[in-house]
Amino acid sequence: MTSAAKRQQDQPPSRAERKAKLLATIEQQRIDILVESSRWREASRPLDDGWHSLMRFRGVMLAAGGLAVLQSARHPTSLVRAGKRIAAGALLLNRARRLFNQFR
């Protein structure tokens, strides 16, 4: 190996070479971000669709919530009773689901 070639290997890369390498790295990162963002959109599409379908009925849900608040302010015991019924129904559904999965 000649002394000029050895000197070439010992020297750090030039500014243009470092810039080209950094630009290539940035371009690859941009491509990776584009691919991952499209994967993320595909994975979250069912959640987004569900959210948009709920938001179509936003006004109705707000009105129903307001009526529920007024009713519970006038009759607080009915709210407690409704809460107990909802909790019992949720427990019943959970046990029924476990029983169904046991026999499958």
ROPA-414954 format. One record per residue (C-alpha): x, y, z; residue in three letters; residue number from 0. Coordinates in steps of 0.2 Angstrom, whole numbers. Layout:
ROPA-414954
RODO     xx     yy     zz  residu  num
RODO      X      Y      Z     ALA  NUM
...
end
This chain:
ROPA-414954
RODO     xx     yy     zz  residu  num
RODO      0      0      0     MET    0
RODO      7     17     -5     THR    1
RODO      9     31      8     SER    2
RODO     -4     41     -1     ALA    3
RODO    -17     27      0     ALA    4
RODO    -13     25     18     LYS    5
RODO    -15     43     22     ARG    6
RODO    -32     43     13     GLN    7
RODO    -38     29     24     GLN    8
RODO    -33     38     40     ASP    9
RODO    -42     54     36     GLN   10
RODO    -60     56     42     PRO   11
RODO    -73     58     28     PRO   12
RODO    -74     74     19     SER   13
RODO    -88     87     23     ARG   14
RODO    -97     82      7     ALA   15
RODO    -96     63     11     GLU   16
RODO   -103     66     28     ARG   17
RODO   -117     77     21     LYS   18
RODO   -122     64      8     ALA   19
RODO   -122     51     21     LYS   20
RODO   -133     61     33     LEU   21
RODO   -145     66     18     LEU   22
RODO   -147     47     14     ALA   23
RODO   -151     43     32     THR   24
RODO   -164     57     33     ILE   25
RODO   -172     51     17     GLU   26
RODO   -173     33     24     GLN   27
RODO   -180     40     40     GLN   28
RODO   -194     49     30     ARG   29
RODO   -198     33     21     ILE   30
RODO   -199     23     37     ASP   31
RODO   -211     37     45     ILE   32
RODO   -222     36     30     LEU   33
RODO   -223     17     30     VAL   34
RODO   -227     17     49     GLU   35
RODO   -240     31     48     SER   36
RODO   -250     21     35     SER   37
RODO   -249      6     46     ARG   38
RODO   -255     16     61     TRP   39
RODO   -269     23     51     ARG   40
RODO   -274      5     45     GLU   41
RODO   -273     -2     63     ALA   42
RODO   -283     13     71     SER   43
RODO   -296     13     57     ARG   44
RODO   -310      3     67     PRO   45
RODO   -308     15     82     LEU   46
RODO   -309     30     71     ASP   47
RODO   -325     24     62     ASP   48
RODO   -333     20     79     GLY   49
RODO   -328     37     86     TRP   50
RODO   -336     46     70     HIS   51
RODO   -352     35     72     SER   52
RODO   -353     41     90     LEU   53
RODO   -350     59     85     MET   54
RODO   -365     59     73     ARG   55
RODO   -376     57     88     PHE   56
RODO   -367     69     99     ARG   57
RODO   -382     81    101     GLY   58
RODO   -394     67    105     VAL   59
RODO   -381     60    118     MET   60
RODO   -379     78    126     LEU   61
RODO   -398     80    127     ALA   62
RODO   -400     63    135     ALA   63
RODO   -386     66    147     GLY   64
RODO   -394     83    152     GLY   65
RODO   -410     75    155     LEU   66
RODO   -402     61    166     ALA   67
RODO   -393     74    176     VAL   68
RODO   -410     83    179     LEU   69
RODO   -419     67    184     GLN   70
RODO   -405     62    196     SER   71
RODO   -405     79    204     ALA   72
RODO   -423     78    207     ARG   73
RODO   -423     60    212     HIS   74
RODO   -406     54    218     PRO   75
RODO   -411     37    224     THR   76
RODO   -416     32    207     SER   77
RODO   -399     36    201     LEU   78
RODO   -392     24    214     VAL   79
RODO   -405     11    209     ARG   80
RODO   -400     13    191     ALA   81
RODO   -382     11    195     GLY   82
RODO   -385     -5    204     LYS   83
RODO   -395    -12    190     ARG   84
RODO   -381     -8    177     ILE   85
RODO   -368    -16    188     ALA   86
RODO   -378    -31    190     ALA   87
RODO   -382    -32    172     GLY   88
RODO   -363    -30    168     ALA   89
RODO   -359    -44    180     LEU   90
RODO   -372    -55    173     LEU   91
RODO   -366    -53    155     LEU   92
RODO   -348    -56    161     ASN   93
RODO   -353    -72    169     ARG   94
RODO   -363    -78    154     ALA   95
RODO   -349    -74    143     ARG   96
RODO   -337    -85    154     ARG   97
RODO   -349    -99    154     LEU   98
RODO   -352    -98    135     PHE   99
RODO   -333    -98    132     ASN  100
RODO   -331   -113    144     GLN  101
RODO   -343   -124    133     PHE  102
RODO   -335   -119    117     ARG  103
end
